[in-house]
Each structure stands twice: as C-alpha cells, then as structure tokens.
C-alpha cells in the first residue's frame, strides 16, 4: 500500500489506523509519502505498520527502490 499522510477526506494516519483495525496490515506493507515532518506522538500508533517513509519531493527511483526492497522481504504476519 502506498499512501500520503495529507489527503482531503481521511488523512494517512487515520487511514493506517483504520487498516490496522480491519486487519489489513497483518499481511500488507505500507509505504508513506509525506511532505510533513515525521515527529511526535501522533505517529506512535502507526510506526509498527509502516515499511518505509518517503519524503516529498522524491524521484520515482526512490519509490521503486522502496517497493523492490519490501517485495524481496518474506511476508510478515503482524498481530498486535
């Protein structure tokens, strides 16, 4: 999953929290795109579910490398 932290209807933090409640993150990796500085307690709940953070602006090669790196790892079942 590739998501942005800043979206118009539901921000990325809410989206990731919803995915964790629904169990979607048990078998799936999340890449977060953001122009926002990553800090503070608001991110504590979602850190365990994020495979990579990519700061905007970025080159497409950065995103592709992140996807390749994640795809090469064996799947991880997460249960929190």
PDB file as gemmi writes it, atoms N, CA and C in Angstrom:
CRYST1    1.000    1.000    1.000  90.00  90.00  90.00 P 1                      
ATOM      1  N   UNK A   1       0.854  -1.167   0.000  1.00  0.00           N  
ATOM      2  CA  UNK A   1       0.000   0.000   0.000  1.00  0.00           C  
ATOM      3  C   UNK A   1       0.898   1.227   0.000  1.00  0.00           C  
ATOM      4  N   UNK A   2       0.562   2.192  -0.842  1.00  0.00           N  
ATOM      5  CA  UNK A   2       1.257   3.476  -0.857  1.00  0.00           C  
ATOM      6  C   UNK A   2       0.221   4.532  -0.512  1.00  0.00           C  
ATOM      7  N   UNK A   3       0.500   5.312   0.531  1.00  0.00           N  
ATOM      8  CA  UNK A   3      -0.443   6.342   0.951  1.00  0.00           C  
ATOM      9  C   UNK A   3       0.296   7.623   1.288  1.00  0.00           C  
ATOM     10  N   UNK A   4      -0.426   8.706   1.239  1.00  0.00           N  
ATOM     11  CA  UNK A   4       0.106  10.010   1.623  1.00  0.00           C  
ATOM     12  C   UNK A   4      -0.427  10.331   3.012  1.00  0.00           C  
ATOM     13  N   UNK A   5       0.309  11.094   3.781  1.00  0.00           N  
ATOM     14  CA  UNK A   5      -0.206  11.499   5.085  1.00  0.00           C  
ATOM     15  C   UNK A   5      -1.265  12.583   4.965  1.00  0.00           C  
ATOM     16  N   UNK A   6      -1.142  13.414   3.949  1.00  0.00           N  
ATOM     17  CA  UNK A   6      -2.073  14.537   3.811  1.00  0.00           C  
ATOM     18  C   UNK A   6      -3.003  14.281   2.622  1.00  0.00           C  
ATOM     19  N   UNK A   7      -4.245  13.886   2.951  1.00  0.00           N  
ATOM     20  CA  UNK A   7      -5.253  13.627   1.930  1.00  0.00           C  
ATOM     21  C   UNK A   7      -6.521  14.388   2.304  1.00  0.00           C  
ATOM     22  N   UNK A   8      -7.392  14.655   1.340  1.00  0.00           N  
ATOM     23  CA  UNK A   8      -8.526  15.542   1.589  1.00  0.00           C  
ATOM     24  C   UNK A   8      -9.621  14.998   2.510  1.00  0.00           C  
ATOM     25  N   UNK A   9      -9.965  13.734   2.431  1.00  0.00           N  
ATOM     26  CA  UNK A   9     -11.096  13.228   3.208  1.00  0.00           C  
ATOM     27  C   UNK A   9     -10.639  12.593   4.515  1.00  0.00           C  
ATOM     28  N   UNK A  10      -9.720  11.662   4.419  1.00  0.00           N  
ATOM     29  CA  UNK A  10      -9.187  10.979   5.597  1.00  0.00           C  
ATOM     30  C   UNK A  10      -7.670  11.028   5.491  1.00  0.00           C  
ATOM     31  N   UNK A  11      -7.002  11.585   6.511  1.00  0.00           N  
ATOM     32  CA  UNK A  11      -5.545  11.686   6.409  1.00  0.00           C  
ATOM     33  C   UNK A  11      -4.902  10.307   6.538  1.00  0.00           C  
ATOM     34  N   UNK A  12      -3.621  10.247   6.221  1.00  0.00           N  
ATOM     35  CA  UNK A  12      -2.907   8.979   6.208  1.00  0.00           C  
ATOM     36  C   UNK A  12      -2.866   8.282   7.551  1.00  0.00           C  
ATOM     37  N   UNK A  13      -2.768   9.046   8.629  1.00  0.00           N  
ATOM     38  CA  UNK A  13      -2.744   8.446   9.965  1.00  0.00           C  
ATOM     39  C   UNK A  13      -4.061   7.728  10.233  1.00  0.00           C  
ATOM     40  N   UNK A  14      -5.180   8.399   9.951  1.00  0.00           N  
ATOM     41  CA  UNK A  14      -6.492   7.770  10.128  1.00  0.00           C  
ATOM     42  C   UNK A  14      -6.645   6.547   9.230  1.00  0.00           C  
ATOM     43  N   UNK A  15      -6.167   6.665   7.995  1.00  0.00           N  
ATOM     44  CA  UNK A  15      -6.261   5.559   7.043  1.00  0.00           C  
ATOM     45  C   UNK A  15      -5.517   4.336   7.561  1.00  0.00           C  
ATOM     46  N   UNK A  16      -4.294   4.536   8.034  1.00  0.00           N  
ATOM     47  CA  UNK A  16      -3.489   3.418   8.542  1.00  0.00           C  
ATOM     48  C   UNK A  16      -4.124   2.824   9.795  1.00  0.00           C  
ATOM     49  N   UNK A  17      -4.628   3.669  10.681  1.00  0.00           N  
ATOM     50  CA  UNK A  17      -5.301   3.156  11.884  1.00  0.00           C  
ATOM     51  C   UNK A  17      -6.513   2.315  11.507  1.00  0.00           C  
ATOM     52  N   UNK A  18      -7.281   2.769  10.518  1.00  0.00           N  
ATOM     53  CA  UNK A  18      -8.452   2.006  10.061  1.00  0.00           C  
ATOM     54  C   UNK A  18      -8.011   0.669   9.468  1.00  0.00           C  
ATOM     55  N   UNK A  19      -6.937   0.684   8.693  1.00  0.00           N  
ATOM     56  CA  UNK A  19      -6.440  -0.569   8.111  1.00  0.00           C  
ATOM     57  C   UNK A  19      -5.994  -1.543   9.197  1.00  0.00           C  
ATOM     58  N   UNK A  20      -5.421  -1.036  10.292  1.00  0.00           N  
ATOM     59  CA  UNK A  20      -4.982  -1.930  11.369  1.00  0.00           C  
ATOM     60  C   UNK A  20      -6.182  -2.535  12.084  1.00  0.00           C  
ATOM     61  N   UNK A  21      -7.220  -1.749  12.288  1.00  0.00           N  
ATOM     62  CA  UNK A  21      -8.437  -2.251  12.934  1.00  0.00           C  
ATOM     63  C   UNK A  21      -9.078  -3.337  12.074  1.00  0.00           C  
ATOM     64  N   UNK A  22      -9.089  -3.109  10.770  1.00  0.00           N  
ATOM     65  CA  UNK A  22      -9.694  -4.067   9.837  1.00  0.00           C  
ATOM     66  C   UNK A  22      -8.809  -5.289   9.591  1.00  0.00           C  
ATOM     67  N   UNK A  23      -7.590  -5.302  10.140  1.00  0.00           N  
ATOM     68  CA  UNK A  23      -6.680  -6.428   9.964  1.00  0.00           C  
ATOM     69  C   UNK A  23      -5.915  -6.422   8.651  1.00  0.00           C  
ATOM     70  N   UNK A  24      -6.075  -5.370   7.867  1.00  0.00           N  
ATOM     71  CA  UNK A  24      -5.437  -5.297   6.552  1.00  0.00           C  
ATOM     72  C   UNK A  24      -3.918  -5.284   6.654  1.00  0.00           C  
ATOM     73  N   UNK A  25      -3.383  -4.707   7.713  1.00  0.00           N  
ATOM     74  CA  UNK A  25      -1.931  -4.581   7.849  1.00  0.00           C  
ATOM     75  C   UNK A  25      -1.264  -5.873   8.309  1.00  0.00           C  
ATOM     76  N   UNK A  26      -2.053  -6.892   8.628  1.00  0.00           N  
ATOM     77  CA  UNK A  26      -1.464  -8.163   9.069  1.00  0.00           C  
ATOM     78  C   UNK A  26      -0.569  -8.774   7.999  1.00  0.00           C  
ATOM     79  N   UNK A  27      -0.944  -8.625   6.742  1.00  0.00           N  
ATOM     80  CA  UNK A  27      -0.222  -9.259   5.641  1.00  0.00           C  
ATOM     81  C   UNK A  27       0.304  -8.278   4.605  1.00  0.00           C  
ATOM     82  N   UNK A  28       0.126  -6.995   4.823  1.00  0.00           N  
ATOM     83  CA  UNK A  28       0.472  -5.997   3.812  1.00  0.00           C  
ATOM     84  C   UNK A  28       1.431  -4.946   4.357  1.00  0.00           C  
ATOM     85  N   UNK A  29       2.306  -4.465   3.489  1.00  0.00           N  
ATOM     86  CA  UNK A  29       3.267  -3.421   3.855  1.00  0.00           C  
ATOM     87  C   UNK A  29       2.727  -2.066   3.425  1.00  0.00           C  
ATOM     88  N   UNK A  30       3.114  -1.038   4.164  1.00  0.00           N  
ATOM     89  CA  UNK A  30       2.657   0.318   3.868  1.00  0.00           C  
ATOM     90  C   UNK A  30       3.860   1.216   3.645  1.00  0.00           C  
ATOM     91  N   UNK A  31       3.832   1.947   2.543  1.00  0.00           N  
ATOM     92  CA  UNK A  31       4.812   2.992   2.259  1.00  0.00           C  
ATOM     93  C   UNK A  31       4.082   4.317   2.411  1.00  0.00           C  
ATOM     94  N   UNK A  32       4.649   5.212   3.198  1.00  0.00           N  
ATOM     95  CA  UNK A  32       4.032   6.516   3.437  1.00  0.00           C  
ATOM     96  C   UNK A  32       4.809   7.589   2.695  1.00  0.00           C  
ATOM     97  N   UNK A  33       4.092   8.359   1.891  1.00  0.00           N  
ATOM     98  CA  UNK A  33       4.655   9.527   1.220  1.00  0.00           C  
ATOM     99  C   UNK A  33       4.257  10.745   2.035  1.00  0.00           C  
ATOM    100  N   UNK A  34       5.185  11.655   2.246  1.00  0.00           N  
ATOM    101  CA  UNK A  34       4.831  12.814   3.049  1.00  0.00           C  
ATOM    102  C   UNK A  34       5.734  14.012   2.795  1.00  0.00           C  
ATOM    103  N   UNK A  35       5.132  15.176   2.864  1.00  0.00           N  
ATOM    104  CA  UNK A  35       5.881  16.423   2.875  1.00  0.00           C  
ATOM    105  C   UNK A  35       5.938  16.940   4.309  1.00  0.00           C  
ATOM    106  N   UNK A  36       5.187  16.265   5.179  1.00  0.00           N  
ATOM    107  CA  UNK A  36       5.079  16.646   6.582  1.00  0.00           C  
ATOM    108  C   UNK A  36       6.245  16.058   7.369  1.00  0.00           C  
ATOM    109  N   UNK A  37       6.739  16.804   8.324  1.00  0.00           N  
ATOM    110  CA  UNK A  37       7.818  16.316   9.185  1.00  0.00           C  
ATOM    111  C   UNK A  37       7.283  15.202  10.086  1.00  0.00           C  
ATOM    112  N   UNK A  38       7.985  14.094  10.120  1.00  0.00           N  
ATOM    113  CA  UNK A  38       7.561  12.931  10.904  1.00  0.00           C  
ATOM    114  C   UNK A  38       8.110  13.072  12.318  1.00  0.00           C  
ATOM    115  N   UNK A  39       7.218  13.393  13.240  1.00  0.00           N  
ATOM    116  CA  UNK A  39       7.634  13.512  14.635  1.00  0.00           C  
ATOM    117  C   UNK A  39       6.410  13.527  15.532  1.00  0.00           C  
ATOM    118  N   UNK A  40       6.625  13.341  16.787  1.00  0.00           N  
ATOM    119  CA  UNK A  40       5.563  13.477  17.770  1.00  0.00           C  
ATOM    120  C   UNK A  40       4.770  12.209  18.018  1.00  0.00           C  
ATOM    121  N   UNK A  41       3.936  12.308  19.028  1.00  0.00           N  
ATOM    122  CA  UNK A  41       3.157  11.167  19.487  1.00  0.00           C  
ATOM    123  C   UNK A  41       2.095  10.716  18.497  1.00  0.00           C  
ATOM    124  N   UNK A  42       1.666  11.600  17.596  1.00  0.00           N  
ATOM    125  CA  UNK A  42       0.611  11.225  16.656  1.00  0.00           C  
ATOM    126  C   UNK A  42       1.027  10.050  15.765  1.00  0.00           C  
ATOM    127  N   UNK A  43       2.326   9.814  15.620  1.00  0.00           N  
ATOM    128  CA  UNK A  43       2.815   8.735  14.760  1.00  0.00           C  
ATOM    129  C   UNK A  43       3.125   7.451  15.522  1.00  0.00           C  
ATOM    130  N   UNK A  44       3.131   7.504  16.844  1.00  0.00           N  
ATOM    131  CA  UNK A  44       3.498   6.328  17.640  1.00  0.00           C  
ATOM    132  C   UNK A  44       2.645   5.102  17.330  1.00  0.00           C  
ATOM    133  N   UNK A  45       1.356   5.309  17.107  1.00  0.00           N  
ATOM    134  CA  UNK A  45       0.449   4.184  16.866  1.00  0.00           C  
ATOM    135  C   UNK A  45       0.646   3.527  15.509  1.00  0.00           C  
ATOM    136  N   UNK A  46       1.182   4.268  14.541  1.00  0.00           N  
ATOM    137  CA  UNK A  46       1.282   3.717  13.188  1.00  0.00           C  
ATOM    138  C   UNK A  46       2.688   3.247  12.812  1.00  0.00           C  
ATOM    139  N   UNK A  47       3.706   3.656  13.552  1.00  0.00           N  
ATOM    140  CA  UNK A  47       5.084   3.261  13.219  1.00  0.00           C  
ATOM    141  C   UNK A  47       5.260   1.755  12.993  1.00  0.00           C  
ATOM    142  N   UNK A  48       4.700   0.890  13.832  1.00  0.00           N  
ATOM    143  CA  UNK A  48       4.933  -0.548  13.630  1.00  0.00           C  
ATOM    144  C   UNK A  48       4.395  -1.096  12.308  1.00  0.00           C  
ATOM    145  N   UNK A  49       3.493  -0.368  11.682  1.00  0.00           N  
ATOM    146  CA  UNK A  49       2.841  -0.859  10.464  1.00  0.00           C  
ATOM    147  C   UNK A  49       3.457  -0.305   9.186  1.00  0.00           C  
ATOM    148  N   UNK A  50       4.413   0.594   9.310  1.00  0.00           N  
ATOM    149  CA  UNK A  50       4.964   1.275   8.143  1.00  0.00           C  
ATOM    150  C   UNK A  50       6.295   0.642   7.747  1.00  0.00           C  
ATOM    151  N   UNK A  51       6.362   0.231   6.487  1.00  0.00           N  
ATOM    152  CA  UNK A  51       7.584  -0.389   5.969  1.00  0.00           C  
ATOM    153  C   UNK A  51       8.609   0.655   5.561  1.00  0.00           C  
ATOM    154  N   UNK A  52       8.136   1.834   5.101  1.00  0.00           N  
ATOM    155  CA  UNK A  52       9.065   2.875   4.655  1.00  0.00           C  
ATOM    156  C   UNK A  52       8.359   4.225   4.626  1.00  0.00           C  
ATOM    157  N   UNK A  53       9.120   5.272   4.903  1.00  0.00           N  
ATOM    158  CA  UNK A  53       8.678   6.658   4.746  1.00  0.00           C  
ATOM    159  C   UNK A  53       9.465   7.261   3.601  1.00  0.00           C  
ATOM    160  N   UNK A  54       8.795   7.960   2.712  1.00  0.00           N  
ATOM    161  CA  UNK A  54       9.468   8.668   1.628  1.00  0.00           C  
ATOM    162  C   UNK A  54       9.040  10.125   1.705  1.00  0.00           C  
ATOM    163  N   UNK A  55      10.024  11.002   1.818  1.00  0.00           N  
ATOM    164  CA  UNK A  55       9.755  12.431   1.940  1.00  0.00           C  
ATOM    165  C   UNK A  55       9.659  13.077   0.568  1.00  0.00           C  
ATOM    166  N   UNK A  56       8.631  13.892   0.398  1.00  0.00           N  
ATOM    167  CA  UNK A  56       8.444  14.626  -0.862  1.00  0.00           C  
ATOM    168  C   UNK A  56       9.278  15.891  -0.837  1.00  0.00           C  
ATOM    169  N   UNK A  57       9.741  16.325  -1.964  1.00  0.00           N  
ATOM    170  CA  UNK A  57       9.668  15.683  -3.279  1.00  0.00           C  
ATOM    171  C   UNK A  57      10.647  14.518  -3.347  1.00  0.00           C  
ATOM    172  N   UNK A  58      10.348  13.563  -4.214  1.00  0.00           N  
ATOM    173  CA  UNK A  58      11.211  12.395  -4.370  1.00  0.00           C  
ATOM    174  C   UNK A  58      11.272  11.995  -5.836  1.00  0.00           C  
ATOM    175  N   UNK A  59      12.320  11.276  -6.179  1.00  0.00           N  
ATOM    176  CA  UNK A  59      12.448  10.718  -7.526  1.00  0.00           C  
ATOM    177  C   UNK A  59      11.666   9.416  -7.577  1.00  0.00           C  
ATOM    178  N   UNK A  60      11.146   9.084  -8.736  1.00  0.00           N  
ATOM    179  CA  UNK A  60      10.413   7.830  -8.893  1.00  0.00           C  
ATOM    180  C   UNK A  60      11.310   6.637  -8.562  1.00  0.00           C  
ATOM    181  N   UNK A  61      12.611   6.774  -8.786  1.00  0.00           N  
ATOM    182  CA  UNK A  61      13.531   5.673  -8.469  1.00  0.00           C  
ATOM    183  C   UNK A  61      13.543   5.388  -6.966  1.00  0.00           C  
ATOM    184  N   UNK A  62      13.348   6.408  -6.148  1.00  0.00           N  
ATOM    185  CA  UNK A  62      13.284   6.217  -4.696  1.00  0.00           C  
ATOM    186  C   UNK A  62      12.090   5.343  -4.333  1.00  0.00           C  
ATOM    187  N   UNK A  63      10.956   5.639  -4.930  1.00  0.00           N  
ATOM    188  CA  UNK A  63       9.754   4.844  -4.677  1.00  0.00           C  
ATOM    189  C   UNK A  63       9.927   3.414  -5.191  1.00  0.00           C  
ATOM    190  N   UNK A  64      10.434   3.273  -6.392  1.00  0.00           N  
ATOM    191  CA  UNK A  64      10.636   1.938  -6.962  1.00  0.00           C  
ATOM    192  C   UNK A  64      11.609   1.110  -6.131  1.00  0.00           C  
ATOM    193  N   UNK A  65      12.678   1.729  -5.650  1.00  0.00           N  
ATOM    194  CA  UNK A  65      13.642   1.016  -4.799  1.00  0.00           C  
ATOM    195  C   UNK A  65      12.994   0.554  -3.499  1.00  0.00           C  
ATOM    196  N   UNK A  66      12.138   1.394  -2.943  1.00  0.00           N  
ATOM    197  CA  UNK A  66      11.435   1.030  -1.715  1.00  0.00           C  
ATOM    198  C   UNK A  66      10.513  -0.163  -1.952  1.00  0.00           C  
ATOM    199  N   UNK A  67       9.765  -0.126  -3.045  1.00  0.00           N  
ATOM    200  CA  UNK A  67       8.861  -1.232  -3.382  1.00  0.00           C  
ATOM    201  C   UNK A  67       9.656  -2.520  -3.601  1.00  0.00           C  
ATOM    202  N   UNK A  68      10.764  -2.436  -4.322  1.00  0.00           N  
ATOM    203  CA  UNK A  68      11.599  -3.623  -4.568  1.00  0.00           C  
ATOM    204  C   UNK A  68      12.142  -4.200  -3.264  1.00  0.00           C  
ATOM    205  N   UNK A  69      12.609  -3.313  -2.384  1.00  0.00           N  
ATOM    206  CA  UNK A  69      13.167  -3.751  -1.103  1.00  0.00           C  
ATOM    207  C   UNK A  69      12.106  -4.491  -0.282  1.00  0.00           C  
ATOM    208  N   UNK A  70      10.910  -3.956  -0.252  1.00  0.00           N  
ATOM    209  CA  UNK A  70       9.826  -4.579   0.511  1.00  0.00           C  
ATOM    210  C   UNK A  70       9.395  -5.896  -0.134  1.00  0.00           C  
ATOM    211  N   UNK A  71       9.329  -5.918  -1.463  1.00  0.00           N  
ATOM    212  CA  UNK A  71       8.894  -7.121  -2.182  1.00  0.00           C  
ATOM    213  C   UNK A  71       9.867  -8.283  -1.992  1.00  0.00           C  
ATOM    214  N   UNK A  72      11.133  -7.993  -1.742  1.00  0.00           N  
ATOM    215  CA  UNK A  72      12.139  -9.040  -1.564  1.00  0.00           C  
ATOM    216  C   UNK A  72      12.113  -9.654  -0.169  1.00  0.00           C  
ATOM    217  N   UNK A  73      11.489  -8.970   0.774  1.00  0.00           N  
ATOM    218  CA  UNK A  73      11.424  -9.496   2.135  1.00  0.00           C  
ATOM    219  C   UNK A  73      10.320 -10.544   2.230  1.00  0.00           C  
ATOM    220  N   UNK A  74      10.520 -11.552   3.064  1.00  0.00           N  
ATOM    221  CA  UNK A  74       9.440 -12.522   3.258  1.00  0.00           C  
ATOM    222  C   UNK A  74       8.258 -11.852   3.951  1.00  0.00           C  
ATOM    223  N   UNK A  75       7.039 -12.303   3.664  1.00  0.00           N  
ATOM    224  CA  UNK A  75       5.867 -11.706   4.310  1.00  0.00           C  
ATOM    225  C   UNK A  75       5.937 -11.872   5.821  1.00  0.00           C  
ATOM    226  N   UNK A  76       5.465 -10.866   6.514  1.00  0.00           N  
ATOM    227  CA  UNK A  76       5.461 -10.885   7.974  1.00  0.00           C  
ATOM    228  C   UNK A  76       4.019 -10.807   8.437  1.00  0.00           C  
ATOM    229  N   UNK A  77       3.616 -11.767   9.247  1.00  0.00           N  
ATOM    230  CA  UNK A  77       2.286 -11.710   9.853  1.00  0.00           C  
ATOM    231  C   UNK A  77       2.406 -10.872  11.110  1.00  0.00           C  
ATOM    232  N   UNK A  78       1.647  -9.801  11.159  1.00  0.00           N  
ATOM    233  CA  UNK A  78       1.686  -8.917  12.318  1.00  0.00           C  
ATOM    234  C   UNK A  78       0.407  -9.085  13.117  1.00  0.00           C  
ATOM    235  N   UNK A  79       0.541  -9.270  14.371  1.00  0.00           N  
ATOM    236  CA  UNK A  79      -0.615  -9.321  15.270  1.00  0.00           C  
ATOM    237  C   UNK A  79      -0.257  -8.502  16.497  1.00  0.00           C  
ATOM    238  N   UNK A  80      -0.923  -7.375  16.658  1.00  0.00           N  
ATOM    239  CA  UNK A  80      -0.651  -6.504  17.808  1.00  0.00           C  
ATOM    240  C   UNK A  80      -1.865  -6.424  18.689  1.00  0.00           C  
TER     241      UNK A  80                                                      
END                                                                             
